[in-house]
Amino acid sequence: MSIQAFSDQRNWQETWRSRPILLRDEQPNSRTAEQSNAVEQVAPAPCQPAHTLIAAIFLALAVIAGLPRAGWPQATKASGADLCYTCHQELKAKFSQANVHAPVKEGTCDLCHNPHAARFPKLVRFKGADLCYVCHADKKETFTARTAHGPVKQGQCLNCHDPHASPNKNLLAKAGSDLCLSCHEEVRNAPRTVKHMPFEGGDCLQCHTAHTSPVKSMLVKPVIQLCQDCHQVTDPRIARIHQPFNIRTASCVSCHAPHGSDRKGLIKTVAHQPFVQGRCGACHQVTGPDPKATFLKGQELCFTCHSKEVQAFKKKFVHGPVAAGQCTACHTPHASNIKGLLAGEAWGMCLECHEKVQEKYARSKAYHPAKEAASVCTACHTPHASEQPDLFPDDSLKVCGTCHKEHASLSHPMGPGVIDPRTKGILNCLSCHDPHGTQFEKFISFPKERELCIQCHRGEMLRTRQ
């Protein structure tokens, strides 16, 4: 409210208070002078104090609302962080730790927090990494890249860093590998009577980078170069163990566990039988000019032992790598820490090829809960071949029904005889839900149930309106 508006309001209030008071059913200007005097002397008495109080309250609010910001008192009880400490005294000791965030050290709490109100918890001005990027804008492009560490990509800086102060360098919430292993429990819990020294010493960053890397597993450099920084392939002992193979260009982690193992030599826990038995010649031409060359190529070599899979793979729908004969796209031929000699954790390994699915998960607000579990792609899909689309092991209704049994009898009609008018195919769970994720609750394909329903029932909706 401007000063002029406030003045006009006061003039209106004065006019309103000086108006003649009319009795019920009385017309204006119908009184004699004596009647008017009598009414004005008697009528205001009982209610005037209350009305005066109310008018005073409105007047005070009007004054407050109308004053320009320059008219507000600017002085506070204290300045900077000292003002915050008048209430948050418990933080003062924490903020005196060895490593203090620059804004905290400078006492500029209001750089990150709004002292009055905010849209986000703890009165922070922006949510998640958006707040950090106010100062660290130079990191945003690399930290949001596809090759970034999960928490970094998701803007969860506080998963690793304390925003105020820490006894640890770089404001880390925990020291050494304790921080990394608080998330990577599969590494913490893996069996290891034989331990790799960097891991044993808690120095994860000797091999990995914390934020972003173009190399798989967030390594600081390609695995061949990384291992040879410490392990010289010219060492006679190493050369003798690996004869007749030249390991100068070999990937050490195809056989060795980089963190630890229960097997001698850090050999991974699950080993291919010919390999663990030292029968390299079962697959490789060990006496030939190139010992690494195999007797047969691709899956033909695998079928010499796994002959039962030949018929199993001759189905209507075949997984791309299987159709191409690339068994080693998913399996390692030597050793692995994962059952089935998988080359990596099933979830991450699948998404290395299925990038569109990964992108959908990243931008979705709702998705099938299986996303949160480990090795879950095979809960709904078979990895090799199937008679069903999308490599389902059975009809999609039966696949969903293995977990969602109650929906078979209580949900919308589905299955044979129920046709989706959009696709002319059989209506099933996937007609309304996208298990890989959408922006909407229960991962339905449209923001509201009505919008979802009218995709098929538009005619019925129009007839209802008529």
N, C-alpha and C positions, 0 to 999 in steps of 0.2 A: 504494500500500500504506500502510495506517495504521500508527501507532506500535504499537498493540496487536497488529496482525497480524504486524508485524515481530518483536515480543517472542515471540509464540506460535511463530513459525518458528524462532527461536533455541532455544527450549525443546525443540522437536521434534528439532532437529539434535543437541542434547546427548544426548537420549534415544537417538537412532539411533546415535551414536558409542559409547555405553556399553553397547550390547547385546552379549551373548555371541556370539563367532564360532563358527559350526558348521562342522565338516568335512563333506565330501560324504557324503550318505546317512545323516548322523547326526541323531537325533531330539533335540529339546530336552529338557533335564533328565535326559539319560541318562548324563552323565559323573560320575566321582568328583571330589572336590575337587582331587586331585593332577592329574588330566587337564585340568581346566579351567584351572588355573594354568599348566600347561605350554603349552597352546594359546595363552592370552592373552599369554604372554611371547614366543612365537615368531612366531605368525601375523601380527600387525600390522606387523612390522618392515619387510618389503620394500615394502609399498604405503602405509604411513602418510604419508610425505612428499608423495607425489602427491595423495593424498586431502586432506591438509591444505591444499595449494595450491589445489585445486579448491574446497574449502569456503571458503577465504578469498576467492576470486573471487566465488563466489555471495553471500557475506556482503557484499562491497563493493557488488555490484549491488543487493542487497536494500536496503542502507542508502540508496543513491542514489535508488532508486525510491520508497522509503518516506518520504523527507524531504518536508515540506510546502514549497511554493514560496518561502515566506518564509525558508526556511533556506538558499536558494541565495545565493552571493555576488553582490552587485549591482554592485560597482564594476568599471569597465572601464578600459582603459589610457588612454583619452581620452574626451571627450564630444562629442556631435553629429557634425558633418561631419569634425572632426579625427580621430575614430576611423576613419572611412571612408578618409580620406586616407593612413592608415598603409599601406594596400595600393594604393589608387587615386590615387596621387600625380599621375598624368598628367592627371587631371580638374581639378586645382586651377587650372591656368592657364586652361582653358576656362571655368571658372566665374567668372572675373574679367572677362568680356567686358562690353560696355556695358549689355546688357539681361539680367538674371538673373531666373529664375523665383523667386517669393517663397519657396517652401519651401527652395530651394537657398540663397538669400541668408540665410535664418534658420538654416541648418545642420540642418534637420529632414529628413534623407534618409529616415528611417523612416516619414514620412508617406505616401510612395509605394512604398517598398521594404520588404520584410520582411527583417531582417538574418539570418534563419536558413534559412527554406525558404518556397517559394511554388509555386503551381500553374502560374505563367506565367513566360516567359523574363525574365531580368534581375531576378528576384525581385520583380516588381511585385505589388502586393496584389490588383489587379483588372485585367481585360483591356480594352484599347482605351479607348474613351471612358468606360466605366464608372469608370475610375480618375479621369479628369478631372472627371466629374460629382460626385465626392465634395466638391469645392470649388465647382465651377461648376454646381450643381444648377439654378440659375435659367435656364440655357440649354437644358436637356434637352428641354423641350416644343417649342420652336421649332426646335431643331437636328435633331429626328427627324421633322419635318413633311415632307410629300411635296414641297414646294417648296424643300427644302434642297439645297445643293451636294452633289454625289455623295459626296466623301470625308467630309463632315460627317454626312450621312445614314447612312453605313456605319460611323461611329464611328472613322474613321481620322484623328484629330487630328494625328498625327505626320507625316502626308503634307505638312503645311504648317508646322507649328510644331516647334521644338526644345524638348524637355521641361526642359532645364536652363538653357541660356544661349545668346545669339545676339548678333551685332553689329547685328542688324536689329530695328527696332521690332516690338512684339507677338510677339517670339520667333520671327519667321519664319525658315524654314530658308534661304531665298534672298531676295535683294532684288528689289523691283519685279516687272517682267513675267517675269524669269528663273524665278521660282517658278511662275507660272501656265503658262508655256510648257513647263515640264518635263513636264506632262501633256497640254496642248492643242497637240500637235505639228501638227495640221492647220492651226491658225492660224499657227504658226511657219513652216510650209513653204509656205503659200499665196503665190502670186506677187503681188508688190506693188512696182511702181516708183513708184506714187503712194501715199503713206502718210498715214493719219489721224494728226494730231498727238498726241492723247493716247496712242495705241498706240505711236507712234514714241518718245515720251518715257517709255515703260515704266509709265504710270500707269493700269493696268487698273481700279483702284478708282474712277476718276473716273466710269466708266459702270456698272461691275458691283459687286455686293456679294459678299463672300467666303463668307458663311455661308448665309444664307437670304433669299429674296425671293419675293413673290407674283407678280412679273412675269417673263415668259418670258426665258430667257437670263440669269437672275440680275441683271437690270438694277436700278439704284437707283430708277427710276421708269419709267412708261410711255414708250415710245420717242418719241412725238410731243413730250412735255414735255421729255424728256432732250435731244433734238437742238436744240430751240429755246432751251435754256439758253445755247447758244453761237452758234447760227446763227439770226439774226433773219429771219423770213419777210418782214418789211417792208423788208428791204434791197432796193433797186431792182435790183441785179444778180441776186439770187436770184429775184426775182419775174419778171424778164424771161426768164430761162432756162426757167422752168416755165410760161410762158403757153401756152394760155389757162386753165390749171388753177389753182384756189385750193388751195395746199398747206398751208394753216393746219391742216387736220385730216388731212393725208396721213401715211402711215408712210414715213419716209425710207428705211428699210432694205429696202423693197420694190424699190428700184432701186439704192441705194448700198451699197457694202461698208463696214462700220463700222471695219474694221482697215486695209485697203489694197487696191489693185487695180492691174492693169496697164492699166486704161482711164482715160482722162481723166475728171475729175469723180468719181472713186471709183465709177464704174459697175461693177456686178458682172461677173465674168468671162464667164459664160454669159448671153447676152442674147437675148431673143425678137426675131426678125428685124424685124417691124414697128416695134418700139420702138427698136432700135439704128439703124434707118434713118430715124427721125423721122417715121414714118407713123402717128401716133397716130389719125388719121382712119380707119384701116383697121378699127378696133374702136369708137372713141368718136365721139360726136356733137359734134365739136369746135366746130361753129358754132351749136349749139343753146343753149338757156337753161341747160342743165347739161352742160358739156363732158365730165364724167366718165361720163355715161350711155352705155351701149353700144347698138349697133343691135339686138342680139339678147341673150337672157338665157341664162346658164349654158352648158351644153355645146353648145347650138344655135349659139352664136357660134363656138365652137372647131371645130365640124364644118364650117364654111364653108371652112376650110383643111385640116383633118384628117379628110377624108371617109372615108378607109380604115378609121378606127376604128369607124364606125357598125356594120358587120357584126361586127367583132371583139368588140364589147361585147354582142352578142346571143347570149349563151351561157347555160347552165343556172344557173351561179352567178356573180353579179355583185357586185363590191365595193360596199359601201354608198354611198360618195360618188359612185361612177360611176352607180349606179342612181338617185341623187338628182340627177344632172346637175351635181354640184359639183366640177368639174375643179380649181378654185382651192383646194380643201381640201388638195390635195397639191402642186399646181404654182403657181408664180407667173407672172403673165402678162407681166411686164416683164423681170426679170433675176434671176439666181441665181448662186451660186458652185458649184453642184452640177449635174452632167450631168442632162439631162432637165428642166431648170428646176424642180427640186424645191424646195419651200418650206423644207426643212430636211434635215438628215442623216436618211437613211431610217430608221435605227434609232430615233432619238429621236422623229421625226415619227410613226412608226407607233404608238409607245407612248403618244403624247398621246391617242389615241382608244382604244387597246386597254389600258385601265388594269388590267384583271384579269390580263392577261399580265405586265404590269410588276410587279404585286404578287406574282405567283407567282415571278418571277425573284428578287425581293428576299428572299423567305423560303426559297428553295430552296438546298439544299446541293450538288446535282448537276444539271447541265443540259447541253443540247447545246452543244458547243464553239463553235458559231456565235455564241453570245451574246457572245463576246469579240471578234469581228471587227466590221468596220464595214460598214454597209449590207447586212446579211445576211438580212433578212426575205425578200427576193426570191430568195435562194438556194433556198428551198423553196416560196415562194408567188408567184403572179403577181399584179400589183397591180390589174389591171382586171377580168378575167373569165376563167372557166374552165369546162370541162365536169366538173371533179372537185370533190368537197367540199373545204372549207377552202382553196379557190383554189389547190390544187396544180396545177402545169402538166401533170401526168400522174398515172397511178396511183401511190398512195403508195409501193408497193413499188419502183417504178422510180425515184421521186424519191430514196428512201433509198439505193437501189442505185447511184446515180451516184457516190457516195462510198464506200459500204460494199459493194463488189463481192463480197468474200469471203463475206459473210453469205448471199448468195443460194443458195449450195450447201452451206454448213456449218451453218446455223442450224436452229431449229425449223421444221417444215413450215408454210408460209404460202401464201397466194394462193388462187385459185379452187379450190373443192372442199374447202378446209379451213375449217370453220365455227367461229366463236367461240360456244360455248354460252351465253355471257352476253348477247350482243347479237344472236345469230342472223345476224350479218354475216360477211363474209370476214375471216379472221384475217390481220393484217398487223403491221408493226413497232409501230404505235401501240397495238396490243392490250396490249402489255407495257411500252412505254416512253412517257414523256411528254416530248417534246423541249423543252418550255418549262420543265421543272424539277420535281423532287420532292425529298424529304428523303433519298433513298436512292441508293446507288452505281449508276452507269450509268443514272441517272434512271428506274429501274423503279418500278412503282406500289406495291410492298410492300417491307417492310424486309428480307425474306430470300427467296431464290429459292424455297424450299419453299412459303412462304406465297403467292408469286405463282403457282406451279404448281397448287396445290390449288384455285385459283379455277375452273379448268376440269377438273382431274383429281381432284376430291374422291372420286368413285366408285371410281376405281382405287386410291386410297390406302386407302380403307376395306376393299376386297376384299383388298389386300395384308396388312393387319393381321389379317384373319380367317384 
